[in-house]
């Protein structure tokens, strides 16, 4: 990779905030009522996508006798209770604060709605103030969710960045696909349970944000 990096864009769930166990808990409570199991073979194909698309996939895959809309309604109560308890993923705060200190513009690109984003971040307002742009799944200018590239292109537009010089941090196959379709460079931090063969090609795969090394990237910012 030789092109310079000027801007960082981050997914949120499972990448900045440790929310993925919430989805597993709430979903298993529902599907368990029908003798079904929600495992990583399903979850890996749902992560990062708009909620209704993930719900349709789940209902069809497990042949559940409920509609996708009913699944989301039943999940909402548990999730609303759990969202505010979300903690940062290891290395997330340090990485983003250092990037901000170096003068690298930052954005969040999440499939969560603005209401849900606010719930998840309500105890992390100071930290999330470092981001120059936040694009949520219900943004009026967003027409397609991941794996379409739209959310990343919109983030770049809001930061007045060239997509070719944006570095995306993702944990979901659909997000990696979206970022690559946007013409961006991608760092992948997959969940340990995720089958890495599900990911399209990316420039770097890390075990944690803690292992990201600024000096290994051609960053255009203040002196490192």
Buried (B, 14 or more C-beta within 10 A) or exposed (E): EEEEBBBBBBBBBBBBBBBBEBBBBBBBEBBEEEEBEBEBEBBBBBBBBBBBBBBBBBBEBBEBEBEBEBBBEBBEEBBEEBBEEBEBBBBBBEBBEBBBEBEBBBBBBBBBBBEBBBBBBEEBEEBBEBBBBBBBBBBEEBEEBBBBBBBBBBBBEBBEBBBBBBBBBBBBBBBBBBBBBBBBBBBBBBBEEBEEEBBBEBBBEBEEBEEBEBEEBEBEBEEE
